[in-house]
Amino acid sequence: MTAISIRNLDPHVKARLRVRAAEHGRSMEAEIRAILVDAVAEQRPLSLFDAIRAISLEHGGVDLDLRRERRRQRPVDLR
């Protein structure tokens, strides 16, 4: 495996990485590996629902009236 050195890392960034690693129960090195893997992972294509939802949210969303009718249905006569 290849080793990578990161020079001139902001101390605040290093501290946040240490906290993030502790929150996930892993070492800083393992946390950085996980971040890099996530960063280069292929993005899954949006489902049709996700695409419509994203477009809808860009325009303020959609309000739907989803009240159900409380009428009692008549039984079907199968004779």
C-alpha atoms as one frame of an Amber mdcrd trajectory, in Angstrom:
protein
   0.000   0.000   0.000   1.090   3.560  -0.639   1.934   5.914   2.219   0.888
   9.550   1.997   2.183  12.428   4.100   0.166  15.589   4.585   2.230  18.634
   5.399   1.078  22.023   6.714  -2.244  20.715   7.993  -4.119  23.390   9.930
  -4.110  22.470  13.648  -7.863  23.133  13.812  -8.444  20.606  11.022  -6.268
  18.056  12.815  -8.209  18.591  16.042 -11.553  18.152  14.236 -10.248  14.966
  12.599  -9.235  13.630  16.014 -12.727  14.360  17.403 -14.435  12.883  14.354
 -12.308   9.728  14.593 -13.183   9.357  18.277 -16.901   9.792  17.488 -16.646
   6.925  14.992 -14.489   4.789  17.305 -11.453   4.606  15.039  -7.953   5.979
  14.736  -7.241   9.247  12.933  -5.570   7.273  10.158  -8.624   5.016   9.741
 -10.907   8.068   9.779  -8.871   9.787   7.057  -8.963   6.583   4.980 -12.754
   6.449   5.342 -13.073  10.110   4.324 -10.921   9.540   1.226 -12.850   6.417
   0.211 -16.149   8.320   0.547 -14.750  11.264  -1.423 -13.834   9.171  -4.462
 -16.731   6.696  -4.334 -18.946   6.648  -7.399 -22.159   8.539  -6.894 -25.253
   6.403  -7.295 -27.703   7.752  -9.841 -30.781   9.420  -8.431 -33.988   7.457
  -8.471 -36.912   9.058 -10.260 -38.413   9.937  -6.881 -35.184  11.591  -5.682
 -34.862  13.574  -8.932 -38.452  14.851  -8.754 -38.060  15.665  -5.059 -34.835
  17.612  -5.689 -36.472  19.668  -8.447 -39.541  20.257  -6.276 -37.447  21.440
  -3.328 -35.597  23.912  -5.556 -38.958  25.579  -6.207 -40.249  25.588  -2.640
 -41.757  22.114  -2.495 -45.292  20.952  -3.204 -48.284  20.910  -0.874 -50.577
  17.941  -1.393 -54.072  17.549   0.030 -54.012  13.922   1.166 -57.191  13.801
   3.239 -58.990  10.489   2.984 -62.666  10.202   2.413 -64.393   8.728   5.444
 -67.387   7.408   3.481 -68.317   3.849   4.102 -68.028   1.696   0.992 -70.954
  -0.441  -0.063 -70.183  -4.156  -0.380 -69.914  -5.478  -3.922 -72.807  -7.665
  -5.066 -71.236 -10.652  -6.860 -74.525 -12.329  -7.860
